[in-house]
Amino acid sequence: MAMRHGPLGYEEVVELALYDPGLGFYETGGSAGRGGDFLTSPEVGPLFGAVLARALDSWWDELGRPSSFTVVEAGAGRGALARAVLAAAPSCAPALRYVAVERSGALRANHPDGVESAAGLPAERFVGVILANELLDNLPFGLLERREDGWAEVRVTGDLTETLVPAADAAESRLAPDAPVGGRIPTQRAARAWVETALGLVLRGRVVAIDYADTTPSLARRPWAEWVRTYRAHGRGTHPLADLGLQDVTCEVAVDQLPAPASDLSQAQFLRAHGVDSLAEEARQAWQAGARLGDLQALKSRSRAGEAAALTDTTGLGGFRVLEWVCTE
Ligand SMILES: C[S@@+](CC[C@H](N)C(=O)[O-])C[C@H]1O[C@@H](n2cnc3c(N)ncnc32)[C@H](O)[C@@H]1O
């Protein structure tokens, strides 16, 4: 790592660890999925996409069923959500242009037919929705630590050890006024900038981000190793500065550092509002009707009931936040 300019901020180190073309976790084979490193809601199975397809229909209705309805899924990974949304055949399908945006070329190569695959957000504004599942937690973040004499920024030296320097940004230092000495907070400029850019792109519609989230004052009271997490091969990884590029590095999203959302529901509440229970019940009935025959459809139905439980479990994926921002002309 080039250290000519002195210690790097955590943001720069996370950027290298995740996205450097030669070293980055996501550029060198890391991903969500059963065969990957961690499981996300779209990778649990197709039910999450089936419910999202219903949500997209309700947002399309709300917009007056425009003849062109663009859905941009940002941080689309291998395209599991795109695949499931299209397979659910939403009513908006004739109007739908689905753009799967994924930074990693290795992951883009898996995107399904029927979606536009892109490395970055579109340049033109559009009517529709920008969706991001577990993107914000994967954007580079900085770290501050409360000391007796004020806030310090955690920076990283050439031998990958931490060093503390006085924090430069006064506004960031005011994010958690009651933080205990030794407490840490993330600074999430990249996540904030991403939401602001997304809001600028949607002429009419919504920006929807789904992620594990908390607030900065609450994060300051929790051990930082609890909210900066690393993953590899379906287990927790090591210290974020160890094994650079070999593990995912993520940070819980500090909602108070983002533009204020119009709605903030748990994933369980959001999925229920968009019909997860009726989809699971239909599946349960189909399973009971077909169970004796043990056919493939019956097995799929049984698996759907299990998916619903996993997606709405409030101690796991169901406890994620679904943040919605509404854009009007
Ligand atoms: C935790 S994964 C989530 C993948 C998928 N959304 C899911 O839920 O399974 C985050 C993904 O976001 C991608 N990513 C990170 N920054 C990005 C950016 N600025 N634009 C597009 N994709 C990005 C990463 O490469 C990675 O594939």
The ligand as an SDF file (V2000), in Angstrom:
LIG
                    3D

 27 29  0  0  0  0  0  0  0  0999 V2000
  -23.4060   -6.7240    0.4920 C   0  0  0  0  0  0  0  0  0  0  0  0
  -23.3940   -6.7950   -1.2440 S   0  0  0  0  0  0  0  0  0  0  0  0
  -25.1370   -6.8810   -1.5510 C   0  0  0  0  0  0  0  0  0  0  0  0
  -25.4720   -7.5150   -2.8620 C   0  0  0  0  0  0  0  0  0  0  0  0
  -26.9730   -7.6420   -3.1310 C   0  0  0  0  0  0  0  0  0  0  0  0
  -27.6440   -6.3780   -3.1030 N   0  0  0  0  0  0  0  0  0  0  0  0
  -27.6260   -8.5770   -2.1380 C   0  0  0  0  0  0  0  0  0  0  0  0
  -28.4120   -8.0940   -1.3210 O   0  0  0  0  0  0  0  0  0  0  0  0
  -27.3550   -9.7740   -2.2170 O   0  0  0  0  0  0  0  0  0  0  0  0
  -22.9940   -5.1350   -1.7450 C   0  0  0  0  0  0  0  0  0  0  0  0
  -22.7060   -5.0010   -3.2170 C   0  0  0  0  0  0  0  0  0  0  0  0
  -22.6250   -3.6180   -3.5680 O   0  0  0  0  0  0  0  0  0  0  0  0
  -21.6010   -3.4590   -4.5480 C   0  0  0  0  0  0  0  0  0  0  0  0
  -21.2220   -2.0360   -4.5580 N   0  0  0  0  0  0  0  0  0  0  0  0
  -20.4880   -1.3680   -3.6610 C   0  0  0  0  0  0  0  0  0  0  0  0
  -20.3800   -0.0650   -3.9640 N   0  0  0  0  0  0  0  0  0  0  0  0
  -21.0970    0.1110   -5.0980 C   0  0  0  0  0  0  0  0  0  0  0  0
  -21.4080    1.2380   -5.8910 C   0  0  0  0  0  0  0  0  0  0  0  0
  -20.9580    2.4550   -5.5900 N   0  0  0  0  0  0  0  0  0  0  0  0
  -22.1850    1.0430   -6.9930 N   0  0  0  0  0  0  0  0  0  0  0  0
  -22.6510   -0.1850   -7.2990 C   0  0  0  0  0  0  0  0  0  0  0  0
  -22.3870   -1.2950   -6.5820 N   0  0  0  0  0  0  0  0  0  0  0  0
  -21.6240   -1.1490   -5.4850 C   0  0  0  0  0  0  0  0  0  0  0  0
  -20.5460   -4.4320   -4.0990 C   0  0  0  0  0  0  0  0  0  0  0  0
  -19.6400   -4.7390   -5.1310 O   0  0  0  0  0  0  0  0  0  0  0  0
  -21.3940   -5.6280   -3.6570 C   0  0  0  0  0  0  0  0  0  0  0  0
  -21.6500   -6.5080   -4.7110 O   0  0  0  0  0  0  0  0  0  0  0  0
  1  2  1  0
  2  3  1  0
  2 10  1  0
  3  4  1  0
  4  5  1  0
  5  6  1  0
  5  7  1  0
  7  8  2  0
  7  9  1  0
 10 11  1  0
 11 12  1  0
 11 26  1  0
 12 13  1  0
 13 14  1  0
 13 24  1  0
 14 15  1  0
 14 23  1  0
 15 16  2  0
 16 17  1  0
 17 18  1  0
 17 23  2  0
 18 19  1  0
 18 20  2  0
 20 21  1  0
 21 22  2  0
 22 23  1  0
 24 25  1  0
 24 26  1  0
 26 27  1  0
M  CHG  2   2   1   9  -1
M  END
$$$$
